[in-house]
Amino acid sequence: MIALTLAEIASAVGGVLQIGSTDASPDTVIDGAVTTDSREIGPGDVFFAKRGEFDDGHRFAPAAAAQGAALLVVEHALEVEVPQIVVADTVEALGALATEVVARVRALGRLRIVGVTGSNGKTTTKNLLRAVLERVGPTVAARASFNNEVGAPITMLELTEQTRFLVAEMGASGVGEIARLVRMARPDIGIVLKVGLAHAGEFGGIEQTVRAKSEMVTDLLETDVAVLNSDDPRVAPMAELTAARVVRFGLGGDADVRATEVSAHSRGTDFTVVLASGESARVHFGVLGEHHVMNALAAIAASVELGVPLSDIVDALEGVTLAERWRMQLMGGRDGITVINDAYNASPDSMAAALKTLAQIQAPGTRTIAVLGEMSELGEFSGEEHDRIGLLAVRLGISQLVVVGEGARRLHITAINEGSWDGESAYVETADEAFELVTSAARPGDTVLVKSSNSAGLRHLGDRLGEWFA
């Protein structure tokens, strides 16, 4: 975090500073990292005691103080020998501090900010942008999927006076949450990747999901840029909701940043990117899955707007071979058996994309095995979307389907009810059972996909299978 005095922090968060019996004063300067996890605290850091659904960060404040925290932000004063700022709501205070820090760094005149949202692809696009922009100048981007009301401001608080670029991943589970993050960061470029059924149950329907995602661009200024997916019928109309200049990306001819000659294979995807200026380049993209081409196009579009030459963008993208751990992560190798661990999260769109990739990269004479768990947070759409994935697995000719857990059982039933199959789908209750089934059934040359929502926990099954076949 940039250096601020205790008094300045207290003013920014609207809290009451309590020095206590420490040697600090209102003019004491704080420039350590900010976290809500006491396990991450080091000397000079700031700890926000956040109340959670199952625990209360105030319980861990003494441990944070013992580990060297220079400041605690709390909702009630604690008996610890560390300066404290007492606020009404620590999550609101975290956002207020992020807003202040972003404004101060932006005032220096060098910082450019990119906001990224969408039902799928946020983390991949954020990582691709970081790979490009960090070659140009100091870049801050979220760790893992730090994209909510806590993770996003913590990322913003990593800014320093030297930071050239901030890539802010912005997720939400309800209307108004992205708008709140946009007000904190004030992006120069806002990207909307896709609007699908991910988290539709939490949003209350697809219309509410569209409304929430559109918050990325509705408050952009005329001098800003809205980067929109022209192939998504729910995203493309957002051009009418923004005052910003619109740059479209996609596979269609109306896109300003377009991919042609797309070719998927087991080592990634090759495509030609064509800009509105007519400039083009062939990209040998090492991230597995044709669907990631759209994420690459979004990253290219934003990077071009930030003044990065296309040749440098392509060079950076070709150096990326993994979107993120547990996202189309290639593992295994023994006896030619490949494991694709894509079980960090799952929506109907990403599940379908992963299955299509599995079918696309199948080599002649080999088999494909899809180990699938529940797609969570779909609300009323859950049943029909699991049905759709079961049918898709059959129609793609997946050799063996292994369905794990009661939440995904309907997917299995739909598959076995499809007349063209005879026993190619198996249902098990636990990841351990799935592990035993796959390790006993896999043959040399097989490709195994593991895919589920995070809550199903199959990412650890993917790791086990990858290690077993290593």
N, C-alpha and C positions, 0 to 999 in steps of 0.2 A: 504494500500500500504506500501511497505517497505520504510524506511526512506531514502530520497534523498535530497540533497541540491538543491536550486533553480538553481545553476549553472549546477549541474549534470543533472537536468531535461531538462534545455535549451539545453545542449549538446546532450542529447538522442533524442530530437525531432527536432534538427536542427533549433532552433528558436533563436530570439533575446530577451534577458531578459531586461525588463524595470522595474526598482525598483520604479521610481517616487519619490514622497516625503514621502514614507512610512519609517518605522523604519527597514525594512528588509534589508538584504544584500545578495550577491550571496551565502554566506555560511549558510543562514537561512535554517533550515531543515523542510521538508514537509513530513508528513506521514499520511495524512488524506485519506478519500475515494475519488474516482474519479467518476465523473458522467457528463452526458450531459443534465441532467434534473435539472434545477435550483430549482425545488420544493424539491429535495432530499438533497440539500446542508445544511451542518452543519458547525460549527466552525472548521477551519483547513482543510476543504476539497478543492478539485481541480475541477474547472469547465471548461469543454471544450465547447466552443461556436460553436456548429455544425450548419451548414446551412442545412435546410431540404427542402423538396419539397414544403411545404406550409408555412414555417416560417423560421426565422433566429435566432439561439441561441444567437447572439450578442445582440438582444433586451432584453434578460433576464439576461445578465451579471451584470448589476447594481443591480438587485434583488439578484443574487448570492453573490455579494460583501456585500450587506447589511445583508445577512444571515450568514456571517462569513467566506466566502471562503478565503482561504489563497493564492490562485493562480488562475489566469484566463489564459487559453490558447486560443488565439484569432487570427484572420486573419488580423486584423488592430487594432491599439492601441485605447483604450477607455479612456474616462475621468472618471476614478474611482480610489479611493485611495486603490488599491490592486496591488501587483506585477503582471505583465503580461508577458507572453512569446508570441511574435508575430511569427506566422508560415505561410507558404503558404497555407496549407490545414490542418484543425484541425482533420479531420478523419484520414489522413495519420499520423499526429503527435500522435494521440491516439494509433495507431498501433505500431509506433516506440517506444513509452514509454513502451507499454506492452512487446515488444520484449526485451527491456533492463531489465525490471524487471524479466521476466522469466529467462533470462540468468544469472542474479546475484543470484537468488535463486537456480537455478540448480547448479551453481558453488559450492554451499555449500555441495553438494553431497548426499542430502537426498530426493530430489524431484523426483517423478515419474509422468509422464504425459500420460493421455489417451485421444485420440481424437475420437469423435463419429460423424459419418455422415450417411446419408441414406435418401431416400424419405419419409420414415415413421419410427416412433419409436425412434427418436433421444432423445427426452425429457424423455420418459419413461426409456430408457436404461441409460441415464445420472443419473436419480433419483435412479435407482436400484444400480448403481455403487456407488453413494454417500452413500446409506444406508449400503452397505457392507464396503466400505473403511473408513468411518468415525469411525467405530469400531476399526480400526487398528491405525489410526493416524489422525492428523488435515487434513481435506479435503476441498478443494475449488471446487465448481461446480456451474454452471450457475443458476441464478434465472430464473424461468419461461422458456421462449425460447430465452434466450440471446445467439444467435448463429450466428449473422451476423457480418459485418465489424465494428460495434459499440459495440454490446452486448458481443461478444466473447472477445475482448481486455479488456473491463471493468471487465469481470470475471477474466481474467488473472491478472489484477491489484489488485485483492483482496489477492494475495499471500503475505505471511509473511515469515520471516526466519524459522518459525516453521512448515510451511506447508509440509506435506508428500506426498499428492496426489492432482493433478489438473485434473479434468474431464472437458474437453473442448468440448462442443457441437458445431458442425460446419455445418452451413447451407449455402446455396448459391442460387442465382437466375441466375447465369451465369458462364461460364467457367472461371477459374482463381481465383475465390473468395475463394474456399477451399484451393487452393495452397497458397494463401496469408496468411490465418489463420494458416496453417501448418508451414509456415516459421516463424511465430511469436512464436508458442508454441513448435515446434520440439517434437512431441509426441514420447514416447517410445513404445506405443501401439496404432495402428490405427484401428478403427472398421468401417466396411462398412456393414450396416444392410440390405438394400434393395434398388433396383433401380426401381422405378415405374414412373407413369405419373404425379405425383405431380410436379407442376411448369413446366411441359414440354413446355407449351406455352411460358414461359419466356426464357427457355433454347434454344428454337428453334428446339425441337425434342428430341426423346428418345436417339439417338446416342450422342447428345451433353450432355444430362443428365448423361449418362454412363461416358463420358469423364470427366465431372466435378467431379463426385463422386469418380472416380479412383484417383483423385489428393490426396486423403487421404493417399494412400499407395505408390505412385510412388517415393516419395523422402525419404521414410524410409530407414534407414541404415541396414546393415547385422545384427547388434546387436539388432535391433528392432523386433517387432512382428506385423504382419498384421492379424487381426481377421476378417474372411470373412464368409459370409452366403453361405454355400455350396449348399443350396436348390434354390438359385436365379441364373438363368442362365446368368444374366447380371453381377452378383457380383463374382461368382466363378472363371471366367477367369482372374480376376484381380490378381490372384496368379502369373500370368506370367509377371506382370508389376512391381513387387516389388523385391527388394533385400532382404527384411526382411524375417524372418522365418514365415511361414504361419500356422495359427491355424484356422481350419474350424469348424463352428457350424451349426446345422440343425437337421432335423428329419431323414435324410438318413443315410445309413450304413457307408458312407465314412467320416462322420463328426467326428472330434476329441472330440467335446463336443456335445452330442446327447441327444435328449429327446425321451423317449419311454413311452408307456402306458399313453397317454395323455387323460385326462377326464375333459371336461368342464361342469360347473354347475353354478347355480345362485350365488354362493359365490366365484367364481374364477375358477381356473384350477389346477388340480393335474397332476403331471407327474414325471417320473423317469429320472434323469439326469445321463448319463454314460460318464465317461471321457476316454481318450485314454489309460490311465493306467489300466483301468478296474474298478476303484473305481466308486461307484454309490450311489445315495441317492434318496429317495422319497421326493418330494417337494409339499407342500400344499400351492399353490400360490394364494394369496387373491386378485390379480388384475383381474378384470373381462375381459374375452375375450381370447379365445384360441390363437389368433394371438400374444398376449403378451408373449407367451412361447418363441418365437424366440428372443425377447428382453432380456428375462431372461437368455437364453443360451449365448447370447453375453456378458452379464454382468458376468456370471459365468466364461466364457473363459478368459476374461481379468483379473478377480480377481485371478483365479488360476495362471495365468502368473505372477501376482504381489506377489505370495507367500501366499495367504490367504487359510487356510485349507477349504476343501469342507464343512465340518460340520458348520463352522462359516458362510460361504457364504449362505448356506441353511437357517440357523437360521435368518440371516438378511433379506433374501428375504421373508421369511414367516411373517415377521413383517410389510411388506408393503401391504397396502390394497387399496391404490389409487395411480395410476400412476402420476396424476397431476389433478388439478381442471379442470373440463370440458372435461376430458378424461375418458370415461367409468365410470363416477361418478354416483354411486347409490344414489338415493334420493327417497322421497315419503315415502310410508308405510301405509297410511290410507286406510282401506278397502282392504288391500293386494295389492294396486296399486303401482307398482315400476316404477320409472322414471330413465332412463339411459341417463345422459347428456354427450354426446360425441361430442359437437358442437364447440370445439376449432378450429378444422381444419378438412378438408376432401379431400382425394384423391380417385380415383377409388378403389385402394387396401384397404384403411382403411374403406371406405364406405361399400364395400363388406364384409369385416371382421366383421364390426359392425352388419350388417344385419344377417350374419350367426350366430353370437353370440346370437342375439335376438331369432332366430329360435331354436337354441340349448337349450336355458334355459327355453323355454316355457313349463309350467306345463300342464298336461292333463286337459282339460275343461276350459282353460283360453284363452285369446286373446292377440295378439301382435299388437301394433300400432307403425308405423314408421313415424316420422315427419322429412321430409328430405328437405334440402335446396340445393342451388347451390354448385357444386364443381368448384371452380374458378381456373384460371391460367392454363387451359388445352389447350388453343389455338385451333388448328384445330381438336383436339381429343374430344372437348367438347361434340358435338352432339352425337357421337357414344358411348361415355362413359356414358352419362346420359341415353341413350337407354339401355345400358347393365345393369345398376343398376335397371331401371324400370322392365326389364325382370327378373332379379334376385329376386326382391321383390315378384313377382308373383310366381316364381318357388319354392321359399322357403315357400310359403304359409302364408306370412304375412297377418294378418287378416284385417288390415286397414292401408292404406297409405295416409298420408297427405303431400302434396307437397306445399312448400312455396316459392313464388317469381317467377318472370318472368324467371330468369336465370335457374331455375330448371323445368320449365313447360314441357319441352320435356320429362322428366322422367315420368311425370304424363300421358302424351299422349301415350307414349309407353306402360305403364301399362294398361290403359283402352282399348287399342287396342288388348291386349292379350285376346284371346277368353275365357279363363277360368275364367275371372273376370267379375263381374257385379256390378259396383258401389262401389267397395272396395277402390277406389282411389278418393281422393278429392283434388281439387286445390284451394288455397287461395293466395291472394296477399301479405298479411302482417302477421307478427308474432302475432299481436293481434287477427286477425281472426282465426289463428291456435289455439291460446289459448282457445278461445270460443268454437271452434269445439271439441277439445280434452276433455276439462272439461265437456262438455255436453254429450259426447259420451262414455267416459270411464266407464267401469263396474268393480265391485270388482274382484280383481285377475289379472287385465290386466297389461301388461308390456309395457311401452312407451319408445321408443328410439327417441332421438332428435339428429340429425346429419347434419352438414353442414360445409362449409368452414367458417373461421373466419369472412370474409367480409360479410357474410349473416346475422350475428348477432344473430343466433338462440341459442347461449349459454345462453343468457339472458332469452329466452323463456324457455329453460330447467330449469333454476333457478326458474322461476315463477311457472312452472308446479310442480317442486319438492316441493316448499313451499305450493302450493295449496293442494297437496295430502299428506302433512306431517301429 
